Amino acid sequence: MPLYDFKCHACGHEFEELRPLGQKGQIKCLECGAKRASRVFKPSTVLVQVQHEPGSARLNRGRLRR
């Protein structure tokens, strides 16, 4: 089940909830109990791999190597 982000229209509280794919229906706010929460789309994290040139500085487990 994917983890979705929601925001309550009544109190503005943001929370996450595990929901089955394609499940429709009202979402209840965990803070105030109102059934007026909607899904919020947030950008995902992207991992970028960079190749370093020989002799350039690079980080290796928190230590700077040359």
CHARMM internal coordinates of N, CA and C (Angstrom, degrees):
IC EDIT
DIST 1 N 1 CA 1.4562
DIST 1 CA 1 C 1.5206
ANGL 1 N 1 CA 1 C 109.07
DIST 1 C 2 N 1.3145
ANGL 1 CA 1 C 2 N 117.19
DIHE 1 N 1 CA 1 C 2 N 133.71
DIST 2 N 2 CA 1.4630
ANGL 1 C 2 N 2 CA 119.83
DIHE 1 CA 1 C 2 N 2 CA 178.22
DIST 2 CA 2 C 1.5253
ANGL 2 N 2 CA 2 C 112.20
DIHE 1 C 2 N 2 CA 2 C -78.21
DIST 2 C 3 N 1.3112
ANGL 2 CA 2 C 3 N 114.77
DIHE 2 N 2 CA 2 C 3 N 154.99
DIST 3 N 3 CA 1.4567
ANGL 2 C 3 N 3 CA 122.87
DIHE 2 CA 2 C 3 N 3 CA 177.67
DIST 3 CA 3 C 1.5280
ANGL 3 N 3 CA 3 C 107.78
DIHE 2 C 3 N 3 CA 3 C -98.22
DIST 3 C 4 N 1.3333
ANGL 3 CA 3 C 4 N 116.98
DIHE 3 N 3 CA 3 C 4 N 121.39
DIST 4 N 4 CA 1.4613
ANGL 3 C 4 N 4 CA 121.97
DIHE 3 CA 3 C 4 N 4 CA -178.02
DIST 4 CA 4 C 1.5234
ANGL 4 N 4 CA 4 C 110.50
DIHE 3 C 4 N 4 CA 4 C -111.32
DIST 4 C 5 N 1.3316
ANGL 4 CA 4 C 5 N 116.39
DIHE 4 N 4 CA 4 C 5 N 152.13
DIST 5 N 5 CA 1.4609
ANGL 4 C 5 N 5 CA 123.47
DIHE 4 CA 4 C 5 N 5 CA 174.83
DIST 5 CA 5 C 1.5194
ANGL 5 N 5 CA 5 C 108.69
DIHE 4 C 5 N 5 CA 5 C -97.11
DIST 5 C 6 N 1.3407
ANGL 5 CA 5 C 6 N 115.97
DIHE 5 N 5 CA 5 C 6 N 137.18
DIST 6 N 6 CA 1.4588
ANGL 5 C 6 N 6 CA 122.00
DIHE 5 CA 5 C 6 N 6 CA 179.17
DIST 6 CA 6 C 1.5133
ANGL 6 N 6 CA 6 C 109.95
DIHE 5 C 6 N 6 CA 6 C -130.77
DIST 6 C 7 N 1.3471
ANGL 6 CA 6 C 7 N 115.98
DIHE 6 N 6 CA 6 C 7 N 156.09
DIST 7 N 7 CA 1.4565
ANGL 6 C 7 N 7 CA 122.32
DIHE 6 CA 6 C 7 N 7 CA 175.59
DIST 7 CA 7 C 1.5240
ANGL 7 N 7 CA 7 C 108.53
DIHE 6 C 7 N 7 CA 7 C -135.09
DIST 7 C 8 N 1.3322
ANGL 7 CA 7 C 8 N 115.80
DIHE 7 N 7 CA 7 C 8 N 131.86
DIST 8 N 8 CA 1.4584
ANGL 7 C 8 N 8 CA 121.79
DIHE 7 CA 7 C 8 N 8 CA -179.44
DIST 8 CA 8 C 1.5248
ANGL 8 N 8 CA 8 C 109.94
DIHE 7 C 8 N 8 CA 8 C -79.88
DIST 8 C 9 N 1.3377
ANGL 8 CA 8 C 9 N 116.25
DIHE 8 N 8 CA 8 C 9 N 132.36
DIST 9 N 9 CA 1.4630
ANGL 8 C 9 N 9 CA 120.41
DIHE 8 CA 8 C 9 N 9 CA 178.35
DIST 9 CA 9 C 1.5295
ANGL 9 N 9 CA 9 C 111.40
DIHE 8 C 9 N 9 CA 9 C -76.27
DIST 9 C 10 N 1.3190
ANGL 9 CA 9 C 10 N 117.61
DIHE 9 N 9 CA 9 C 10 N -24.02
DIST 10 N 10 CA 1.4663
ANGL 9 C 10 N 10 CA 121.39
DIHE 9 CA 9 C 10 N 10 CA -177.37
DIST 10 CA 10 C 1.5313
ANGL 10 N 10 CA 10 C 112.12
DIHE 9 C 10 N 10 CA 10 C -78.89
DIST 10 C 11 N 1.3509
ANGL 10 CA 10 C 11 N 117.04
DIHE 10 N 10 CA 10 C 11 N -49.13
DIST 11 N 11 CA 1.4747
ANGL 10 C 11 N 11 CA 119.12
DIHE 10 CA 10 C 11 N 11 CA -174.42
DIST 11 CA 11 C 1.5334
ANGL 11 N 11 CA 11 C 113.94
DIHE 10 C 11 N 11 CA 11 C -114.87
DIST 11 C 12 N 1.3446
ANGL 11 CA 11 C 12 N 118.14
DIHE 11 N 11 CA 11 C 12 N -10.91
DIST 12 N 12 CA 1.4602
ANGL 11 C 12 N 12 CA 121.52
DIHE 11 CA 11 C 12 N 12 CA 178.68
DIST 12 CA 12 C 1.5199
ANGL 12 N 12 CA 12 C 114.44
DIHE 11 C 12 N 12 CA 12 C 84.34
DIST 12 C 13 N 1.3226
ANGL 12 CA 12 C 13 N 117.99
DIHE 12 N 12 CA 12 C 13 N 3.01
DIST 13 N 13 CA 1.4699
ANGL 12 C 13 N 13 CA 122.12
DIHE 12 CA 12 C 13 N 13 CA -179.73
DIST 13 CA 13 C 1.5336
ANGL 13 N 13 CA 13 C 110.04
DIHE 12 C 13 N 13 CA 13 C -66.21
DIST 13 C 14 N 1.3525
ANGL 13 CA 13 C 14 N 116.67
DIHE 13 N 13 CA 13 C 14 N 134.43
DIST 14 N 14 CA 1.4596
ANGL 13 C 14 N 14 CA 121.84
DIHE 13 CA 13 C 14 N 14 CA 176.26
DIST 14 CA 14 C 1.5252
ANGL 14 N 14 CA 14 C 108.67
DIHE 13 C 14 N 14 CA 14 C -106.26
DIST 14 C 15 N 1.3395
ANGL 14 CA 14 C 15 N 116.35
DIHE 14 N 14 CA 14 C 15 N 136.59
DIST 15 N 15 CA 1.4512
ANGL 14 C 15 N 15 CA 120.98
DIHE 14 CA 14 C 15 N 15 CA -178.77
DIST 15 CA 15 C 1.5231
ANGL 15 N 15 CA 15 C 109.98
DIHE 14 C 15 N 15 CA 15 C -150.72
DIST 15 C 16 N 1.3416
ANGL 15 CA 15 C 16 N 115.44
DIHE 15 N 15 CA 15 C 16 N 166.30
DIST 16 N 16 CA 1.4593
ANGL 15 C 16 N 16 CA 122.26
DIHE 15 CA 15 C 16 N 16 CA 178.78
DIST 16 CA 16 C 1.5193
ANGL 16 N 16 CA 16 C 108.63
DIHE 15 C 16 N 16 CA 16 C -112.83
DIST 16 C 17 N 1.3324
ANGL 16 CA 16 C 17 N 115.66
DIHE 16 N 16 CA 16 C 17 N 149.65
DIST 17 N 17 CA 1.4573
ANGL 16 C 17 N 17 CA 120.20
DIHE 16 CA 16 C 17 N 17 CA 178.93
DIST 17 CA 17 C 1.5179
ANGL 17 N 17 CA 17 C 109.70
DIHE 16 C 17 N 17 CA 17 C -150.00
DIST 17 C 18 N 1.3279
ANGL 17 CA 17 C 18 N 115.98
DIHE 17 N 17 CA 17 C 18 N 138.10
DIST 18 N 18 CA 1.4650
ANGL 17 C 18 N 18 CA 121.42
DIHE 17 CA 17 C 18 N 18 CA 174.02
DIST 18 CA 18 C 1.5217
ANGL 18 N 18 CA 18 C 108.16
DIHE 17 C 18 N 18 CA 18 C -78.36
DIST 18 C 19 N 1.3328
ANGL 18 CA 18 C 19 N 116.64
DIHE 18 N 18 CA 18 C 19 N 126.59
DIST 19 N 19 CA 1.4612
ANGL 18 C 19 N 19 CA 121.59
DIHE 18 CA 18 C 19 N 19 CA -179.40
DIST 19 CA 19 C 1.5217
ANGL 19 N 19 CA 19 C 109.04
DIHE 18 C 19 N 19 CA 19 C -135.80
DIST 19 C 20 N 1.3368
ANGL 19 CA 19 C 20 N 118.01
DIHE 19 N 19 CA 19 C 20 N 140.31
DIST 20 N 20 CA 1.4572
ANGL 19 C 20 N 20 CA 119.86
DIHE 19 CA 19 C 20 N 20 CA 173.97
DIST 20 CA 20 C 1.5321
ANGL 20 N 20 CA 20 C 110.84
DIHE 19 C 20 N 20 CA 20 C -62.62
DIST 20 C 21 N 1.3161
ANGL 20 CA 20 C 21 N 116.73
DIHE 20 N 20 CA 20 C 21 N 150.11
DIST 21 N 21 CA 1.4636
ANGL 20 C 21 N 21 CA 121.06
DIHE 20 CA 20 C 21 N 21 CA 179.76
DIST 21 CA 21 C 1.5227
ANGL 21 N 21 CA 21 C 110.60
DIHE 20 C 21 N 21 CA 21 C -57.87
DIST 21 C 22 N 1.3171
ANGL 21 CA 21 C 22 N 116.64
DIHE 21 N 21 CA 21 C 22 N 131.70
DIST 22 N 22 CA 1.4520
ANGL 21 C 22 N 22 CA 122.06
DIHE 21 CA 21 C 22 N 22 CA 174.86
DIST 22 CA 22 C 1.5154
ANGL 22 N 22 CA 22 C 115.80
DIHE 21 C 22 N 22 CA 22 C 76.13
DIST 22 C 23 N 1.3357
ANGL 22 CA 22 C 23 N 118.05
DIHE 22 N 22 CA 22 C 23 N 5.48
DIST 23 N 23 CA 1.4650
ANGL 22 C 23 N 23 CA 119.52
DIHE 22 CA 22 C 23 N 23 CA -179.52
DIST 23 CA 23 C 1.5255
ANGL 23 N 23 CA 23 C 109.65
DIHE 22 C 23 N 23 CA 23 C -72.50
DIST 23 C 24 N 1.3167
ANGL 23 CA 23 C 24 N 115.61
DIHE 23 N 23 CA 23 C 24 N 127.55
DIST 24 N 24 CA 1.4595
ANGL 23 C 24 N 24 CA 122.12
DIHE 23 CA 23 C 24 N 24 CA 178.96
DIST 24 CA 24 C 1.5269
ANGL 24 N 24 CA 24 C 108.25
DIHE 23 C 24 N 24 CA 24 C -104.58
DIST 24 C 25 N 1.3059
ANGL 24 CA 24 C 25 N 116.18
DIHE 24 N 24 CA 24 C 25 N 170.07
DIST 25 N 25 CA 1.4596
ANGL 24 C 25 N 25 CA 120.58
DIHE 24 CA 24 C 25 N 25 CA 177.58
DIST 25 CA 25 C 1.5101
ANGL 25 N 25 CA 25 C 111.15
DIHE 24 C 25 N 25 CA 25 C 126.82
DIST 25 C 26 N 1.3144
ANGL 25 CA 25 C 26 N 115.08
DIHE 25 N 25 CA 25 C 26 N 170.81
DIST 26 N 26 CA 1.4551
ANGL 25 C 26 N 26 CA 120.74
DIHE 25 CA 25 C 26 N 26 CA -178.54
DIST 26 CA 26 C 1.5202
ANGL 26 N 26 CA 26 C 110.64
DIHE 25 C 26 N 26 CA 26 C -74.62
DIST 26 C 27 N 1.3284
ANGL 26 CA 26 C 27 N 114.74
DIHE 26 N 26 CA 26 C 27 N 144.91
DIST 27 N 27 CA 1.4548
ANGL 26 C 27 N 27 CA 122.11
DIHE 26 CA 26 C 27 N 27 CA 177.89
DIST 27 CA 27 C 1.5204
ANGL 27 N 27 CA 27 C 107.57
DIHE 26 C 27 N 27 CA 27 C -107.93
DIST 27 C 28 N 1.3194
ANGL 27 CA 27 C 28 N 116.41
DIHE 27 N 27 CA 27 C 28 N 128.06
DIST 28 N 28 CA 1.4651
ANGL 27 C 28 N 28 CA 121.40
DIHE 27 CA 27 C 28 N 28 CA -179.33
DIST 28 CA 28 C 1.5282
ANGL 28 N 28 CA 28 C 109.32
DIHE 27 C 28 N 28 CA 28 C -90.92
DIST 28 C 29 N 1.3299
ANGL 28 CA 28 C 29 N 116.26
DIHE 28 N 28 CA 28 C 29 N 130.44
DIST 29 N 29 CA 1.4663
ANGL 28 C 29 N 29 CA 122.19
DIHE 28 CA 28 C 29 N 29 CA 178.26
DIST 29 CA 29 C 1.5236
ANGL 29 N 29 CA 29 C 109.42
DIHE 28 C 29 N 29 CA 29 C -66.33
DIST 29 C 30 N 1.3147
ANGL 29 CA 29 C 30 N 116.51
DIHE 29 N 29 CA 29 C 30 N 134.54
DIST 30 N 30 CA 1.4559
ANGL 29 C 30 N 30 CA 121.56
DIHE 29 CA 29 C 30 N 30 CA 179.74
DIST 30 CA 30 C 1.5294
ANGL 30 N 30 CA 30 C 112.23
DIHE 29 C 30 N 30 CA 30 C -75.68
DIST 30 C 31 N 1.3274
ANGL 30 CA 30 C 31 N 117.21
DIHE 30 N 30 CA 30 C 31 N -19.51
DIST 31 N 31 CA 1.4674
ANGL 30 C 31 N 31 CA 122.39
DIHE 30 CA 30 C 31 N 31 CA -176.74
DIST 31 CA 31 C 1.5275
ANGL 31 N 31 CA 31 C 111.79
DIHE 30 C 31 N 31 CA 31 C -88.98
DIST 31 C 32 N 1.3319
ANGL 31 CA 31 C 32 N 117.50
DIHE 31 N 31 CA 31 C 32 N -55.78
DIST 32 N 32 CA 1.4675
ANGL 31 C 32 N 32 CA 120.87
DIHE 31 CA 31 C 32 N 32 CA -173.33
DIST 32 CA 32 C 1.5306
ANGL 32 N 32 CA 32 C 113.68
DIHE 31 C 32 N 32 CA 32 C -107.86
DIST 32 C 33 N 1.3344
ANGL 32 CA 32 C 33 N 117.78
DIHE 32 N 32 CA 32 C 33 N -12.15
DIST 33 N 33 CA 1.4579
ANGL 32 C 33 N 33 CA 121.09
DIHE 32 CA 32 C 33 N 33 CA 177.88
DIST 33 CA 33 C 1.5175
ANGL 33 N 33 CA 33 C 114.82
DIHE 32 C 33 N 33 CA 33 C 85.92
DIST 33 C 34 N 1.3292
ANGL 33 CA 33 C 34 N 118.11
DIHE 33 N 33 CA 33 C 34 N -1.37
DIST 34 N 34 CA 1.4675
ANGL 33 C 34 N 34 CA 121.06
DIHE 33 CA 33 C 34 N 34 CA 179.09
DIST 34 CA 34 C 1.5215
ANGL 34 N 34 CA 34 C 109.93
DIHE 33 C 34 N 34 CA 34 C -67.77
DIST 34 C 35 N 1.3180
ANGL 34 CA 34 C 35 N 115.84
DIHE 34 N 34 CA 34 C 35 N 149.39
DIST 35 N 35 CA 1.4714
ANGL 34 C 35 N 35 CA 120.62
DIHE 34 CA 34 C 35 N 35 CA 178.92
DIST 35 CA 35 C 1.5253
ANGL 35 N 35 CA 35 C 109.91
DIHE 34 C 35 N 35 CA 35 C -100.80
DIST 35 C 36 N 1.3213
ANGL 35 CA 35 C 36 N 115.71
DIHE 35 N 35 CA 35 C 36 N 45.85
DIST 36 N 36 CA 1.4598
ANGL 35 C 36 N 36 CA 120.90
DIHE 35 CA 35 C 36 N 36 CA -177.36
DIST 36 CA 36 C 1.5249
ANGL 36 N 36 CA 36 C 111.42
DIHE 35 C 36 N 36 CA 36 C -127.01
DIST 36 C 37 N 1.3138
ANGL 36 CA 36 C 37 N 118.24
DIHE 36 N 36 CA 36 C 37 N 37.70
DIST 37 N 37 CA 1.4617
ANGL 36 C 37 N 37 CA 121.89
DIHE 36 CA 36 C 37 N 37 CA 178.21
DIST 37 CA 37 C 1.5243
ANGL 37 N 37 CA 37 C 109.21
DIHE 36 C 37 N 37 CA 37 C -95.34
DIST 37 C 38 N 1.3203
ANGL 37 CA 37 C 38 N 115.93
DIHE 37 N 37 CA 37 C 38 N 145.13
DIST 38 N 38 CA 1.4611
ANGL 37 C 38 N 38 CA 120.57
DIHE 37 CA 37 C 38 N 38 CA 177.58
DIST 38 CA 38 C 1.5239
ANGL 38 N 38 CA 38 C 109.91
DIHE 37 C 38 N 38 CA 38 C -130.23
DIST 38 C 39 N 1.3154
ANGL 38 CA 38 C 39 N 115.24
DIHE 38 N 38 CA 38 C 39 N 160.08
DIST 39 N 39 CA 1.4516
ANGL 38 C 39 N 39 CA 121.74
DIHE 38 CA 38 C 39 N 39 CA -177.07
DIST 39 CA 39 C 1.5249
ANGL 39 N 39 CA 39 C 110.55
DIHE 38 C 39 N 39 CA 39 C -72.38
DIST 39 C 40 N 1.3306
ANGL 39 CA 39 C 40 N 115.80
DIHE 39 N 39 CA 39 C 40 N 139.70
DIST 40 N 40 CA 1.4616
ANGL 39 C 40 N 40 CA 123.29
DIHE 39 CA 39 C 40 N 40 CA 179.17
DIST 40 CA 40 C 1.5251
ANGL 40 N 40 CA 40 C 107.40
DIHE 39 C 40 N 40 CA 40 C -113.70
DIST 40 C 41 N 1.3093
ANGL 40 CA 40 C 41 N 117.45
DIHE 40 N 40 CA 40 C 41 N 133.27
DIST 41 N 41 CA 1.4618
ANGL 40 C 41 N 41 CA 121.46
DIHE 40 CA 40 C 41 N 41 CA 178.34
DIST 41 CA 41 C 1.5186
ANGL 41 N 41 CA 41 C 108.86
DIHE 40 C 41 N 41 CA 41 C -97.04
DIST 41 C 42 N 1.3226
ANGL 41 CA 41 C 42 N 115.82
DIHE 41 N 41 CA 41 C 42 N 122.76
DIST 42 N 42 CA 1.4642
ANGL 41 C 42 N 42 CA 121.97
DIHE 41 CA 41 C 42 N 42 CA 179.43
DIST 42 CA 42 C 1.5253
ANGL 42 N 42 CA 42 C 108.34
DIHE 41 C 42 N 42 CA 42 C -119.32
DIST 42 C 43 N 1.3251
ANGL 42 CA 42 C 43 N 117.08
DIHE 42 N 42 CA 42 C 43 N 146.38
DIST 43 N 43 CA 1.4700
ANGL 42 C 43 N 43 CA 118.83
DIHE 42 CA 42 C 43 N 43 CA 178.41
DIST 43 CA 43 C 1.5261
ANGL 43 N 43 CA 43 C 110.25
DIHE 42 C 43 N 43 CA 43 C -66.14
DIST 43 C 44 N 1.3132
ANGL 43 CA 43 C 44 N 115.57
DIHE 43 N 43 CA 43 C 44 N 146.53
DIST 44 N 44 CA 1.4601
ANGL 43 C 44 N 44 CA 119.90
DIHE 43 CA 43 C 44 N 44 CA 179.49
DIST 44 CA 44 C 1.5223
ANGL 44 N 44 CA 44 C 110.00
DIHE 43 C 44 N 44 CA 44 C -90.03
DIST 44 C 45 N 1.3100
ANGL 44 CA 44 C 45 N 115.64
DIHE 44 N 44 CA 44 C 45 N 164.42
DIST 45 N 45 CA 1.4555
ANGL 44 C 45 N 45 CA 122.12
DIHE 44 CA 44 C 45 N 45 CA 178.61
DIST 45 CA 45 C 1.5229
ANGL 45 N 45 CA 45 C 109.34
DIHE 44 C 45 N 45 CA 45 C -79.90
DIST 45 C 46 N 1.3295
ANGL 45 CA 45 C 46 N 115.99
DIHE 45 N 45 CA 45 C 46 N 137.45
DIST 46 N 46 CA 1.4525
ANGL 45 C 46 N 46 CA 121.19
DIHE 45 CA 45 C 46 N 46 CA 179.93
DIST 46 CA 46 C 1.5218
ANGL 46 N 46 CA 46 C 108.24
DIHE 45 C 46 N 46 CA 46 C -120.24
DIST 46 C 47 N 1.3107
ANGL 46 CA 46 C 47 N 115.96
DIHE 46 N 46 CA 46 C 47 N 130.57
DIST 47 N 47 CA 1.4535
ANGL 46 C 47 N 47 CA 121.74
DIHE 46 CA 46 C 47 N 47 CA 178.01
DIST 47 CA 47 C 1.5244
ANGL 47 N 47 CA 47 C 108.46
DIHE 46 C 47 N 47 CA 47 C -98.07
DIST 47 C 48 N 1.3155
ANGL 47 CA 47 C 48 N 116.55
DIHE 47 N 47 CA 47 C 48 N 125.70
DIST 48 N 48 CA 1.4596
ANGL 47 C 48 N 48 CA 121.54
DIHE 47 CA 47 C 48 N 48 CA -178.76
DIST 48 CA 48 C 1.5218
ANGL 48 N 48 CA 48 C 108.37
DIHE 47 C 48 N 48 CA 48 C -115.03
DIST 48 C 49 N 1.3246
ANGL 48 CA 48 C 49 N 115.97
DIHE 48 N 48 CA 48 C 49 N 127.90
DIST 49 N 49 CA 1.4595
ANGL 48 C 49 N 49 CA 120.85
DIHE 48 CA 48 C 49 N 49 CA 177.79
DIST 49 CA 49 C 1.5165
ANGL 49 N 49 CA 49 C 108.60
DIHE 48 C 49 N 49 CA 49 C -98.52
DIST 49 C 50 N 1.3267
ANGL 49 CA 49 C 50 N 116.09
DIHE 49 N 49 CA 49 C 50 N 130.15
DIST 50 N 50 CA 1.4632
ANGL 49 C 50 N 50 CA 121.64
DIHE 49 CA 49 C 50 N 50 CA -177.52
DIST 50 CA 50 C 1.5271
ANGL 50 N 50 CA 50 C 108.71
DIHE 49 C 50 N 50 CA 50 C -118.82
DIST 50 C 51 N 1.3208
ANGL 50 CA 50 C 51 N 116.29
DIHE 50 N 50 CA 50 C 51 N 133.72
DIST 51 N 51 CA 1.4536
ANGL 50 C 51 N 51 CA 120.19
DIHE 50 CA 50 C 51 N 51 CA 175.74
DIST 51 CA 51 C 1.5210
ANGL 51 N 51 CA 51 C 108.32
DIHE 50 C 51 N 51 CA 51 C -90.22
DIST 51 C 52 N 1.3371
ANGL 51 CA 51 C 52 N 115.70
DIHE 51 N 51 CA 51 C 52 N 135.87
DIST 52 N 52 CA 1.4601
ANGL 51 C 52 N 52 CA 121.05
DIHE 51 CA 51 C 52 N 52 CA -179.30
DIST 52 CA 52 C 1.5244
ANGL 52 N 52 CA 52 C 109.80
DIHE 51 C 52 N 52 CA 52 C -102.24
DIST 52 C 53 N 1.2909
ANGL 52 CA 52 C 53 N 114.08
DIHE 52 N 52 CA 52 C 53 N 147.32
DIST 53 N 53 CA 1.4675
ANGL 52 C 53 N 53 CA 120.01
DIHE 52 CA 52 C 53 N 53 CA 176.79
DIST 53 CA 53 C 1.5276
ANGL 53 N 53 CA 53 C 109.00
DIHE 52 C 53 N 53 CA 53 C -77.18
DIST 53 C 54 N 1.3227
ANGL 53 CA 53 C 54 N 118.35
DIHE 53 N 53 CA 53 C 54 N 149.55
DIST 54 N 54 CA 1.4649
ANGL 53 C 54 N 54 CA 120.34
DIHE 53 CA 53 C 54 N 54 CA 176.65
DIST 54 CA 54 C 1.5237
ANGL 54 N 54 CA 54 C 110.36
DIHE 53 C 54 N 54 CA 54 C -57.63
DIST 54 C 55 N 1.3413
ANGL 54 CA 54 C 55 N 115.70
DIHE 54 N 54 CA 54 C 55 N 135.06
DIST 55 N 55 CA 1.4559
ANGL 54 C 55 N 55 CA 120.29
DIHE 54 CA 54 C 55 N 55 CA 178.96
DIST 55 CA 55 C 1.5167
ANGL 55 N 55 CA 55 C 113.93
DIHE 54 C 55 N 55 CA 55 C 89.53
DIST 55 C 56 N 1.3239
ANGL 55 CA 55 C 56 N 118.52
DIHE 55 N 55 CA 55 C 56 N -9.45
DIST 56 N 56 CA 1.4635
ANGL 55 C 56 N 56 CA 119.24
DIHE 55 CA 55 C 56 N 56 CA 179.22
DIST 56 CA 56 C 1.5280
ANGL 56 N 56 CA 56 C 109.48
DIHE 55 C 56 N 56 CA 56 C -83.57
DIST 56 C 57 N 1.3233
ANGL 56 CA 56 C 57 N 116.49
DIHE 56 N 56 CA 56 C 57 N 156.67
DIST 57 N 57 CA 1.4659
ANGL 56 C 57 N 57 CA 121.40
DIHE 56 CA 56 C 57 N 57 CA 179.51
DIST 57 CA 57 C 1.5242
ANGL 57 N 57 CA 57 C 109.41
DIHE 56 C 57 N 57 CA 57 C -75.17
DIST 57 C 58 N 1.3134
ANGL 57 CA 57 C 58 N 116.68
DIHE 57 N 57 CA 57 C 58 N 141.03
DIST 58 N 58 CA 1.4614
ANGL 57 C 58 N 58 CA 120.48
DIHE 57 CA 57 C 58 N 58 CA 175.63
DIST 58 CA 58 C 1.5272
ANGL 58 N 58 CA 58 C 109.12
DIHE 57 C 58 N 58 CA 58 C -147.93
DIST 58 C 59 N 1.3061
ANGL 58 CA 58 C 59 N 115.63
DIHE 58 N 58 CA 58 C 59 N 154.51
DIST 59 N 59 CA 1.4660
ANGL 58 C 59 N 59 CA 120.95
DIHE 58 CA 58 C 59 N 59 CA 178.94
DIST 59 CA 59 C 1.5229
ANGL 59 N 59 CA 59 C 109.90
DIHE 58 C 59 N 59 CA 59 C -89.39
DIST 59 C 60 N 1.3190
ANGL 59 CA 59 C 60 N 115.93
DIHE 59 N 59 CA 59 C 60 N 136.59
DIST 60 N 60 CA 1.4628
ANGL 59 C 60 N 60 CA 120.97
DIHE 59 CA 59 C 60 N 60 CA 176.68
DIST 60 CA 60 C 1.5220
ANGL 60 N 60 CA 60 C 107.66
DIHE 59 C 60 N 60 CA 60 C -135.48
DIST 60 C 61 N 1.3175
ANGL 60 CA 60 C 61 N 117.02
DIHE 60 N 60 CA 60 C 61 N 104.40
DIST 61 N 61 CA 1.4603
ANGL 60 C 61 N 61 CA 123.24
DIHE 60 CA 60 C 61 N 61 CA -179.33
DIST 61 CA 61 C 1.5195
ANGL 61 N 61 CA 61 C 112.15
DIHE 60 C 61 N 61 CA 61 C 53.73
DIST 61 C 62 N 1.3194
ANGL 61 CA 61 C 62 N 116.32
DIHE 61 N 61 CA 61 C 62 N 44.97
DIST 62 N 62 CA 1.4601
ANGL 61 C 62 N 62 CA 121.05
DIHE 61 CA 61 C 62 N 62 CA 175.85
DIST 62 CA 62 C 1.5112
ANGL 62 N 62 CA 62 C 114.13
DIHE 61 C 62 N 62 CA 62 C 84.49
DIST 62 C 63 N 1.3196
ANGL 62 CA 62 C 63 N 118.06
DIHE 62 N 62 CA 62 C 63 N -3.06
DIST 63 N 63 CA 1.4771
ANGL 62 C 63 N 63 CA 120.12
DIHE 62 CA 62 C 63 N 63 CA -179.83
DIST 63 CA 63 C 1.5208
ANGL 63 N 63 CA 63 C 109.39
DIHE 62 C 63 N 63 CA 63 C -111.38
DIST 63 C 64 N 1.2940
ANGL 63 CA 63 C 64 N 116.14
DIHE 63 N 63 CA 63 C 64 N 141.01
DIST 64 N 64 CA 1.4548
ANGL 63 C 64 N 64 CA 121.72
DIHE 63 CA 63 C 64 N 64 CA 179.50
DIST 64 CA 64 C 1.5242
ANGL 64 N 64 CA 64 C 108.57
DIHE 63 C 64 N 64 CA 64 C -85.61
DIST 64 C 65 N 1.3423
ANGL 64 CA 64 C 65 N 116.02
DIHE 64 N 64 CA 64 C 65 N 124.60
DIST 65 N 65 CA 1.4749
ANGL 64 C 65 N 65 CA 120.63
DIHE 64 CA 64 C 65 N 65 CA 177.81
DIST 65 CA 65 C 1.5192
ANGL 65 N 65 CA 65 C 108.85
DIHE 64 C 65 N 65 CA 65 C -115.01
DIST 65 C 66 N 1.3043
ANGL 65 CA 65 C 66 N 116.19
DIHE 65 N 65 CA 65 C 66 N 153.74
DIST 66 N 66 CA 1.4690
ANGL 65 C 66 N 66 CA 121.37
DIHE 65 CA 65 C 66 N 66 CA 175.57
DIST 66 CA 66 C 1.4909
ANGL 66 N 66 CA 66 C 109.12
DIHE 65 C 66 N 66 CA 66 C -127.12
END
COOR INIT
IC SEED 1 N 1 CA 1 C
IC BUILD
